[in-house]
Amino acid sequence: MAELVSLMNITLVCECELGETYITVGNFLKLEAGSIIKLNTVSGGNVKMVISGRKLLTGEIGANNNKFSVKIVDIAKNNEN
């Protein structure tokens, strides 16, 4: 039981991937404050949630107390990640 209690205190890195795009080096070098990069994800679409390097969840972007938040909409099965 002590092992389980100590596992509950481990911190995991949780990242949310909004989308991706391809950009040339030339266009990358032209980026400045205010530049907009178009991603392959539609506005209001689901985002991938990566926990310690593995895609485990799918979420929906929202807001909670004026901060971005993610509502979990799907949990990957063992063979999906």
C-alpha positions as CSV (number, residue, x, y, z in Angstrom):
1,M,0.0,0.0,0.0
2,A,2.9,2.4,0.7
3,E,4.1,2.0,-2.9
4,L,0.7,3.0,-4.2
5,V,0.7,6.1,-2.0
6,S,4.1,7.2,-3.2
7,L,3.0,6.6,-6.9
8,M,0.1,9.0,-6.4
9,N,2.6,11.9,-5.8
10,I,4.5,11.5,-9.1
11,T,4.2,14.5,-11.4
12,L,3.5,13.8,-15.0
13,V,4.0,16.2,-17.9
14,C,0.7,17.0,-19.7
15,E,0.9,18.7,-23.1
16,C,-2.0,19.6,-25.4
17,E,-1.2,19.7,-29.2
18,L,-3.3,22.3,-30.9
19,G,-2.3,21.3,-34.4
20,E,0.6,21.4,-36.8
21,T,1.7,22.9,-40.1
22,Y,4.7,22.9,-42.4
23,I,6.7,26.1,-42.9
24,T,9.7,26.9,-44.9
25,V,12.9,28.1,-43.3
26,G,12.5,31.4,-45.2
27,N,9.0,31.9,-43.9
28,F,10.1,30.9,-40.4
29,L,12.8,33.6,-40.4
30,K,10.1,36.2,-41.4
31,L,8.0,35.5,-38.3
32,E,7.6,38.4,-35.9
33,A,5.3,39.4,-33.0
34,G,1.7,39.4,-34.4
35,S,2.4,36.9,-37.2
36,I,-0.3,34.2,-37.5
37,I,0.5,30.6,-38.2
38,K,-2.4,28.6,-39.6
39,L,-2.7,25.1,-38.2
40,N,-4.3,21.9,-39.6
41,T,-6.9,21.8,-36.7
42,V,-10.3,23.5,-37.1
43,S,-11.3,26.1,-34.6
44,G,-13.3,24.3,-31.9
45,G,-11.9,20.9,-32.9
46,N,-10.5,18.4,-30.5
47,V,-6.8,18.5,-29.4
48,K,-4.4,15.7,-28.7
49,M,-3.3,15.4,-25.0
50,V,0.1,13.8,-24.5
51,I,1.0,12.5,-21.0
52,S,4.7,11.9,-20.5
53,G,5.3,11.5,-24.3
54,R,2.3,9.2,-25.0
55,K,-1.0,10.3,-26.7
56,L,-3.5,9.1,-24.1
57,L,-6.4,11.5,-24.2
58,T,-8.4,13.7,-26.6
59,G,-9.7,17.0,-25.3
60,E,-11.8,20.0,-26.1
61,I,-10.5,23.5,-25.5
62,G,-12.5,25.6,-23.1
63,A,-12.1,28.2,-20.4
64,N,-12.3,28.0,-16.6
65,N,-11.8,31.0,-14.4
66,N,-10.4,33.0,-17.3
67,K,-7.8,30.4,-18.0
68,F,-7.6,27.9,-20.9
69,S,-8.7,24.4,-19.9
70,V,-9.2,21.1,-21.7
71,K,-12.3,18.9,-21.2
72,I,-11.5,15.2,-21.7
73,V,-13.7,13.7,-24.4
74,D,-11.9,10.4,-25.1
75,I,-9.4,8.1,-23.4
76,A,-7.1,6.0,-25.7
77,K,-7.3,2.3,-25.3
78,N,-3.9,0.5,-24.7
79,N,-3.4,-0.4,-28.3
80,E,-4.3,3.1,-29.6
81,N,-1.3,5.1,-28.3
